[in-house]
Amino acid sequence: MPQKQLIYGTIIACCIGFFTYAIYNNWLIFNLPFFKTSSALVSAEKTEKKRISIFVPDEQGAKNETRTILWSTNKADSCIHLVNEWLTVLDEEGLTEKKTMVQSASFSHNEQNLLLSFDHLPFGEAESTHTKWMIIESLTNTLHAAFSDLKNVAFLVHHQPAEDAHLDFSQPWPTQGFKTAKPPRNLTQPTRPASSPFTIMIDPEGDSQHTGRIIDDTFERGITLQCAEELKLRLESSLSGIRVILTRFPGETVEPLQNAAFSNRLKADLFIHLAFYQERQAPCHASLFYFLYDPIADFVSKDQSFTWIPYSTAHTAALDTSVAFSSILYKTLQPLHQQGMFQLHTPKGLPVKPLIGIQAPAVLCEIGLNNKDAWHLFVPLLTEGVVSIVRWAQQKNIQPTPVAETIPPTTTVIL
């Protein structure tokens, strides 16, 4: 008798388990009339067709196109429609390597800040910094034209801060863009000690772990290192009383902010980052950048007497000098520009990643090359430009920027 009860109990338990599993997975559905209800869902959001301005990158800056899109009373939905339309225009113009989509858009409570998440950034790693900036600038112009109250945009990829080898997206970008700053007229500071050499740090792009972009059949890291070594030899033979230091050697791995800490510790007077990329069409492009997060707030005079400063504001210590040095280098490179050998762009302040956390006057020089040996053409002019910077600084009695300890960044997770 107990054996039969055990068998019956097992069968009943199996049946109950089967029916429970079937109901849970919608294999078995009960539709009982007295549980049936009906309701009409009425959306509170209204949509309409609206003509909006789309800005896309152009050789002269940006060109404006008018498109008709669906516009909703929900600003986040309208923003997604707008940015997807902008991405469609970029794809039609052949400015993107692969299809990019917006994952989400979220405005702050005062509608002045926007979190914009993509499945990937709308440009490739091989693009120049100038091209990447023009693409981002065209997007911020498009957003500013559609949402007049919007001031800042934070760019995300898969809802995390976007990562790029050349531009820094850890801080929001202003929708009104980065305007070119005029060189300051007066930079006179206390006289430099006579025994102190003028320290120049040359930072070639890449390291043993980061090959950089490909130029013909050669990695960018190899070409920039050759150029840096040649530039160092020329500077040491052209000037006395200077100290030229390379930030890396073959086979060396550079950790994040390592070069910034190195430069700040040595109290460098000039930091130059060299970068090259492949350019198929002539003329090539050359760009000069200094570091800038906020085109307004960064130029406001700040008290540098504190011992600890955030890494994100380290560049403000010598920002005016960085602008002046980039302008001198720009004037030196102009002869080749006037001869039509390459297109030289006006120095621009941007959040360029290689210069983050550096307190010394810092300039990023990025040049497009038609072939891997074309860098030899630019070394004499770069040498002349750096020599002009050193002589100008000595004439102005520019002293090394007082170095404070820099607080490293912390990991930021945006939910």
Backbone torsions as a table, in degrees:
resi	resn	phi	psi	omega
1	MET	NA	-49.3	178.1
2	PRO	-59.3	-32.0	-179.2
3	GLN	-68.0	-38.8	177.7
4	LYS	-65.6	-41.9	179.1
5	GLN	-62.1	-38.0	178.3
6	LEU	-64.5	-40.8	179.3
7	ILE	-66.0	-46.7	179.0
8	TYR	-61.2	-41.3	179.5
9	GLY	-63.4	-39.1	179.1
10	THR	-65.9	-42.1	179.7
11	ILE	-63.9	-44.2	179.9
12	ILE	-62.8	-42.8	179.7
13	ALA	-63.4	-39.7	178.5
14	CYS	-65.3	-41.0	179.0
15	CYS	-63.8	-45.6	178.8
16	ILE	-61.0	-43.3	178.8
17	GLY	-63.2	-40.6	179.6
18	PHE	-64.1	-48.3	-179.4
19	PHE	-63.9	-38.5	177.8
20	THR	-63.2	-44.2	179.2
21	TYR	-64.9	-39.6	-179.8
22	ALA	-65.3	-41.7	178.9
23	ILE	-67.1	-41.5	-177.9
24	TYR	-63.8	-35.7	-178.6
25	ASN	-97.1	13.8	177.6
26	ASN	61.8	25.4	171.4
27	TRP	-76.8	-29.3	-178.7
28	LEU	-126.6	118.2	-174.9
29	ILE	-120.8	129.4	175.2
30	PHE	-102.0	124.9	178.0
31	ASN	-114.8	91.7	-176.6
32	LEU	-93.7	128.1	-175.3
33	PRO	-58.6	-38.0	-174.9
34	PHE	-76.5	-6.0	173.3
35	PHE	-100.5	-1.3	-173.2
36	LYS	-81.3	126.4	177.1
37	THR	-130.7	159.7	177.7
38	SER	-137.3	141.6	178.6
39	SER	-148.3	151.3	179.2
40	ALA	-102.1	123.8	179.3
41	LEU	-91.4	118.8	-179.0
42	VAL	-112.3	118.7	-179.2
43	SER	-76.0	134.1	178.8
44	ALA	-81.5	-12.2	-178.4
45	GLU	-88.4	141.6	178.7
46	LYS	-117.7	141.5	178.6
47	THR	-122.5	150.4	177.7
48	GLU	-151.2	162.6	176.6
49	LYS	-85.0	136.4	-176.7
50	LYS	-141.0	140.2	177.6
51	ARG	-89.4	124.8	-177.8
52	ILE	-129.0	162.1	180.0
53	SER	-93.4	130.9	176.7
54	ILE	-114.6	125.2	177.2
55	PHE	-100.9	133.9	177.9
56	VAL	-128.9	150.3	-178.6
57	PRO	-61.5	146.3	-180.0
58	ASP	-148.2	161.4	179.9
59	GLU	-59.4	-32.6	178.8
60	GLN	-87.4	2.7	179.1
61	GLY	133.0	-79.8	179.1
62	ALA	-158.2	141.9	175.4
63	LYS	-112.5	154.4	-171.6
64	ASN	-110.1	129.4	173.7
65	GLU	-122.9	149.0	178.2
66	THR	-106.5	126.4	179.7
67	ARG	-128.0	154.9	176.0
68	THR	-104.4	125.0	-179.7
69	ILE	-132.9	168.3	173.9
70	LEU	-77.3	128.7	-177.8
71	TRP	-118.9	125.5	-175.1
72	SER	-110.1	158.9	173.5
73	THR	-70.0	-17.7	173.4
74	ASN	-84.8	111.5	-173.6
75	LYS	-63.6	-34.0	179.9
76	ALA	-64.7	-42.8	178.0
77	ASP	-64.8	-41.9	178.4
78	SER	-62.1	-39.2	179.3
79	CYS	-63.5	-41.9	179.1
80	ILE	-63.3	-43.9	177.2
81	HIS	-60.6	-42.6	-177.7
82	LEU	-64.3	-48.7	-177.0
83	VAL	-68.6	-36.8	176.4
84	ASN	-64.3	-36.5	176.3
85	GLU	-66.9	-40.4	176.2
86	TRP	-60.8	-41.7	177.8
87	LEU	-65.0	-35.6	177.5
88	THR	-64.1	-42.2	178.5
89	VAL	-63.5	-42.7	177.6
90	LEU	-60.8	-39.3	179.0
91	ASP	-66.8	-39.4	178.1
92	GLU	-65.0	-34.1	179.9
93	GLU	-81.2	-4.1	-179.2
94	GLY	72.7	29.5	-176.9
95	LEU	-96.8	-5.0	179.1
96	THR	-119.6	146.2	-179.5
97	GLU	-78.6	-38.9	179.3
98	LYS	-144.7	162.5	-176.1
99	LYS	-61.2	131.0	178.5
100	THR	-117.6	141.2	179.5
101	MET	-129.6	150.9	175.0
102	VAL	-86.2	131.1	178.2
103	GLN	-88.1	-41.4	-178.3
104	SER	-162.7	159.9	174.9
105	ALA	-140.3	136.8	-177.5
106	SER	-143.5	125.0	178.4
107	PHE	-93.4	151.9	172.9
108	SER	-74.3	171.2	-175.6
109	HIS	-63.1	-31.4	178.8
110	ASN	-92.4	3.1	175.7
111	GLU	61.7	23.5	178.0
112	GLN	-100.6	-12.9	-179.2
113	ASN	-127.5	145.7	-176.0
114	LEU	-133.6	132.9	169.7
115	LEU	-101.0	120.0	-175.7
116	LEU	-123.0	116.7	-176.2
117	SER	-110.1	130.1	178.0
118	PHE	-110.9	166.6	170.9
119	ASP	-78.5	-25.5	169.1
120	HIS	-164.9	162.4	-178.1
121	LEU	-65.7	148.2	-175.2
122	PRO	-79.6	30.7	174.8
123	PHE	-154.1	162.7	-178.7
124	GLY	-94.0	162.3	180.0
125	GLU	-65.5	-26.2	-176.3
126	ALA	-77.7	-10.7	-179.0
127	GLU	-68.6	155.4	176.5
128	SER	-73.0	159.5	176.9
129	THR	-61.6	-37.2	179.5
130	HIS	-63.4	-43.4	178.9
131	THR	-64.6	-43.2	178.4
132	LYS	-60.9	-43.6	179.1
133	TRP	-62.3	-42.4	-179.5
134	MET	-62.7	-37.8	178.5
135	ILE	-65.9	-47.5	178.9
136	ILE	-64.0	-40.7	-179.4
137	GLU	-64.0	-38.4	178.5
138	SER	-65.8	-34.3	177.1
139	LEU	-69.4	-44.9	179.4
140	THR	-64.7	-35.1	175.5
141	ASN	-64.5	-41.3	178.6
142	THR	-63.1	-44.1	179.9
143	LEU	-66.8	-40.2	-179.2
144	HIS	-66.5	-35.5	178.7
145	ALA	-68.6	-32.4	-178.3
146	ALA	-86.5	-35.7	-178.5
147	PHE	-123.1	93.3	-172.5
148	SER	-64.8	-25.5	-179.1
149	ASP	-82.6	-12.6	-175.9
150	LEU	-71.8	131.2	-177.7
151	LYS	-115.9	-34.5	-175.4
152	ASN	-137.2	146.6	178.1
153	VAL	-128.7	126.5	174.5
154	ALA	-100.3	124.5	-176.5
155	PHE	-96.2	126.7	-178.3
156	LEU	-123.1	157.4	171.0
157	VAL	-130.0	119.8	-174.2
158	HIS	53.8	40.6	174.8
159	HIS	65.1	22.5	172.8
160	GLN	-126.0	153.1	179.0
161	PRO	-51.3	131.5	-177.5
162	ALA	-63.7	144.8	179.6
163	GLU	-116.5	131.0	176.9
164	ASP	-145.5	149.7	-176.8
165	ALA	-74.2	-19.5	-172.3
166	HIS	-118.1	-32.1	179.4
167	LEU	-113.0	144.6	-178.8
168	ASP	-100.3	124.9	-179.9
169	PHE	-114.6	20.3	179.0
170	SER	-73.2	-18.5	177.3
171	GLN	-117.6	152.6	177.2
172	PRO	-63.9	151.8	177.8
173	TRP	-99.6	138.4	178.7
174	PRO	-71.7	138.8	-179.1
175	THR	-75.0	-19.2	179.5
176	GLN	-85.3	1.4	171.4
177	GLY	84.6	174.2	179.0
178	PHE	-103.9	112.0	-179.4
179	LYS	-89.6	147.7	-179.2
180	THR	-70.6	128.4	-179.6
181	ALA	-87.8	146.6	176.4
182	LYS	-85.5	141.9	179.5
183	PRO	-61.1	135.5	178.2
184	PRO	-67.5	148.7	-177.2
185	ARG	-83.5	-34.5	-174.4
186	ASN	-123.2	113.6	179.5
187	LEU	-123.8	17.9	-175.8
188	THR	-64.9	128.8	178.5
189	GLN	-131.1	177.6	-179.8
190	PRO	-53.1	147.4	-175.0
191	THR	-64.2	138.8	178.0
192	ARG	-71.3	140.9	175.0
193	PRO	-59.8	138.2	-175.4
194	ALA	-62.1	-29.3	-177.2
195	SER	-82.8	-7.2	-175.8
196	SER	-89.0	119.5	178.7
197	PRO	-75.0	155.5	175.7
198	PHE	-79.6	114.1	-173.9
199	THR	-94.3	123.4	178.8
200	ILE	-115.9	125.6	175.8
201	MET	-108.9	127.0	178.7
202	ILE	-110.4	123.4	-174.6
203	ASP	-114.8	99.4	176.6
204	PRO	-76.2	139.3	-179.1
205	GLU	-60.7	142.1	173.9
206	GLY	91.6	172.6	173.9
207	ASP	-160.8	-165.9	-176.5
208	SER	-65.4	-25.7	-179.2
209	GLN	-96.4	-19.2	-176.9
210	HIS	-123.9	107.6	-174.9
211	THR	-77.3	-21.2	-175.6
212	GLY	79.3	-163.6	-178.4
213	ARG	-80.9	161.6	-178.3
214	ILE	-98.9	128.8	177.1
215	ILE	-120.4	112.8	-169.0
216	ASP	56.4	-115.2	179.7
217	ASP	-114.2	22.1	-175.2
218	THR	-123.7	143.9	177.5
219	PHE	-77.2	149.7	179.7
220	GLU	-58.9	-37.5	-176.0
221	ARG	-59.9	-34.0	179.8
222	GLY	-73.2	-40.7	-178.5
223	ILE	-68.9	-43.0	-179.7
224	THR	-64.9	-35.8	179.0
225	LEU	-67.9	-40.8	176.3
226	GLN	-61.0	-44.0	-179.7
227	CYS	-64.2	-41.7	-179.7
228	ALA	-63.9	-41.4	179.5
229	GLU	-65.7	-41.4	178.3
230	GLU	-66.5	-41.2	178.6
231	LEU	-63.6	-39.8	178.5
232	LYS	-61.1	-45.7	179.8
233	LEU	-62.6	-42.8	-179.0
234	ARG	-66.4	-40.6	-179.5
235	LEU	-66.2	-42.3	-178.9
236	GLU	-66.6	-28.4	177.6
237	SER	-85.4	-16.6	-177.5
238	SER	-95.7	-26.3	-174.5
239	LEU	-130.4	146.0	172.2
240	SER	-109.0	158.2	179.3
241	GLY	74.2	26.5	177.4
242	ILE	-123.7	161.4	175.8
243	ARG	-130.7	116.6	-177.7
244	VAL	-108.2	125.2	-175.8
245	ILE	-126.7	133.4	172.6
246	LEU	-91.6	141.3	-176.6
247	THR	-79.1	-16.1	179.8
248	ARG	-153.5	165.7	177.4
249	PHE	-129.8	167.3	-178.6
250	PRO	-55.7	134.6	177.8
251	GLY	84.0	-1.2	-177.6
252	GLU	-88.2	142.5	176.4
253	THR	-102.5	130.6	-178.6
254	VAL	-104.9	122.1	178.7
255	GLU	-80.9	158.2	177.4
256	PRO	-56.4	134.3	179.7
257	LEU	64.9	8.7	178.8
258	GLN	-65.3	-44.9	-179.8
259	ASN	-66.4	-35.3	177.7
260	ALA	-64.0	-44.9	178.8
261	ALA	-64.4	-38.8	178.8
262	PHE	-62.4	-47.8	-179.6
263	SER	-64.5	-44.3	-178.6
264	ASN	-66.3	-35.2	-180.0
265	ARG	-68.4	-39.2	-178.5
266	LEU	-83.5	-4.7	-177.7
267	LYS	55.2	54.0	-178.8
268	ALA	-62.4	149.1	177.8
269	ASP	-95.8	-21.1	179.2
270	LEU	-153.7	131.1	177.4
271	PHE	-120.4	121.5	-179.7
272	ILE	-119.9	124.9	175.0
273	HIS	-104.6	128.4	-179.4
274	LEU	-105.5	132.6	179.2
275	ALA	-142.9	142.4	177.3
276	PHE	-131.0	156.7	175.8
277	TYR	-149.9	161.7	-178.3
278	GLN	-78.6	132.4	176.0
279	GLU	-131.4	122.1	-174.0
280	ARG	-84.8	-32.5	-174.1
281	GLN	-103.8	147.0	176.6
282	ALA	-96.8	149.8	-1.9
283	PRO	-80.0	159.5	176.4
284	CYS	-73.3	167.2	179.8
285	HIS	-114.8	144.3	175.4
286	ALA	-130.4	135.7	-176.2
287	SER	-133.0	146.1	175.9
288	LEU	-121.9	132.8	-178.5
289	PHE	-132.0	146.4	166.2
290	TYR	-121.8	160.7	-172.2
291	PHE	-80.2	137.2	179.9
292	LEU	-156.8	132.3	173.8
293	TYR	-100.4	-51.6	-176.8
294	ASP	-122.1	116.4	-175.8
295	PRO	-66.7	-9.1	178.3
296	ILE	-109.8	-56.7	-173.7
297	ALA	-67.4	-32.4	-175.8
298	ASP	-66.2	-25.5	-178.6
299	PHE	-88.1	-5.2	177.2
300	VAL	-71.8	133.8	-178.7
301	SER	-63.1	131.6	-178.1
302	LYS	-122.2	154.9	176.5
303	ASP	-76.6	115.8	-178.0
304	GLN	-98.9	17.6	-176.3
305	SER	-83.0	-11.4	-179.4
306	PHE	-68.5	148.6	179.6
307	THR	-75.6	-36.2	-177.5
308	TRP	-115.1	132.5	175.5
309	ILE	-133.2	150.0	177.7
310	PRO	-65.9	146.6	179.4
311	TYR	-60.9	-28.2	-176.3
312	SER	-73.6	-12.0	178.6
313	THR	-115.5	7.6	-177.7
314	ALA	-60.5	-34.0	-176.3
315	HIS	-67.4	-21.6	-177.0
316	THR	-70.2	-17.6	-178.4
317	ALA	-61.8	-33.5	-178.2
318	ALA	-133.6	33.5	-174.9
319	LEU	-63.5	-44.3	179.4
320	ASP	-61.1	-39.7	178.7
321	THR	-67.7	-36.7	176.5
322	SER	-61.4	-41.3	177.9
323	VAL	-63.0	-44.0	-179.4
324	ALA	-64.9	-44.1	-179.7
325	PHE	-64.4	-40.7	179.0
326	SER	-65.5	-33.2	178.0
327	SER	-68.6	-38.7	177.2
328	ILE	-64.2	-44.0	178.7
329	LEU	-64.2	-36.6	178.5
330	TYR	-62.6	-44.2	-179.8
331	LYS	-65.6	-33.0	179.8
332	THR	-69.4	-34.9	-178.3
333	LEU	-83.4	-8.9	-175.5
334	GLN	-61.5	-34.4	179.5
335	PRO	-54.1	-44.0	178.0
336	LEU	-67.0	-32.2	176.8
337	HIS	-66.2	-43.5	-179.4
338	GLN	-68.1	-27.9	177.0
339	GLN	-80.3	-3.9	178.9
340	GLY	78.9	16.2	-178.2
341	MET	-78.1	-26.6	173.2
342	PHE	-161.5	162.6	179.5
343	GLN	-94.6	114.3	-177.6
344	LEU	-98.3	125.9	-179.6
345	HIS	-94.7	147.1	178.5
346	THR	-60.4	140.1	178.1
347	PRO	-53.2	137.1	-174.0
348	LYS	-131.8	138.3	173.8
349	GLY	-89.9	120.2	-178.6
350	LEU	-143.1	160.0	172.7
351	PRO	-76.9	72.5	-179.3
352	VAL	-82.8	126.9	-170.1
353	LYS	-61.3	-40.2	-177.4
354	PRO	-63.8	-16.7	-177.3
355	LEU	-103.6	5.7	-175.5
356	ILE	-69.8	136.6	176.2
357	GLY	82.6	4.2	-176.6
358	ILE	-93.3	126.8	-179.7
359	GLN	-88.9	-22.1	179.3
360	ALA	-73.1	158.9	171.5
361	PRO	-56.9	124.5	-171.7
362	ALA	-131.7	139.7	180.0
363	VAL	-134.5	134.6	173.8
364	LEU	-104.2	124.5	179.1
365	CYS	-112.3	115.4	-179.2
366	GLU	-120.9	125.8	-174.0
367	ILE	-128.8	135.5	174.6
368	GLY	-84.0	137.6	-177.9
369	LEU	-120.1	135.9	174.2
370	ASN	-76.3	-28.5	176.9
371	ASN	-147.4	166.6	-171.6
372	LYS	-69.5	-14.9	-179.5
373	ASP	-100.2	0.4	-175.5
374	ALA	-70.5	-13.6	-178.5
375	TRP	-63.6	-25.2	179.9
376	HIS	-58.3	-29.7	-178.2
377	LEU	-64.8	-29.8	-172.0
378	PHE	-93.9	-16.1	-176.0
379	VAL	-60.9	-46.2	179.0
380	PRO	-59.1	-40.4	180.0
381	LEU	-70.8	-37.9	176.1
382	LEU	-63.4	-39.5	177.0
383	THR	-61.7	-46.6	179.0
384	GLU	-60.9	-39.6	179.8
385	GLY	-65.7	-43.4	179.6
386	VAL	-67.2	-38.5	176.6
387	VAL	-60.6	-42.5	177.7
388	SER	-62.9	-38.7	178.7
389	ILE	-63.7	-45.4	-178.5
390	VAL	-62.8	-46.3	-179.2
391	ARG	-66.0	-39.2	178.2
392	TRP	-64.8	-42.2	179.8
393	ALA	-65.7	-39.8	178.4
394	GLN	-67.0	-35.6	177.7
395	GLN	-67.8	-36.7	179.9
396	LYS	-83.4	-6.1	-177.6
397	ASN	59.0	44.6	178.4
398	ILE	-73.2	125.8	-179.0
399	GLN	-97.2	152.8	176.5
400	PRO	-55.9	141.2	179.0
401	THR	-64.6	129.7	176.7
402	PRO	-56.5	127.3	-173.8
403	VAL	-95.1	126.8	174.1
404	ALA	-110.2	159.0	177.0
405	GLU	-65.8	136.4	-177.4
406	THR	-102.9	129.5	178.7
407	ILE	-80.5	121.7	-179.3
408	PRO	-68.1	158.4	-179.5
409	PRO	-72.0	157.1	173.3
410	THR	-108.4	158.9	-179.7
411	THR	-70.5	129.3	-179.4
412	THR	-111.2	125.6	178.2
413	VAL	-118.3	122.0	-179.6
414	ILE	-104.5	121.9	-178.3
415	LEU	-94.5	NA	NA
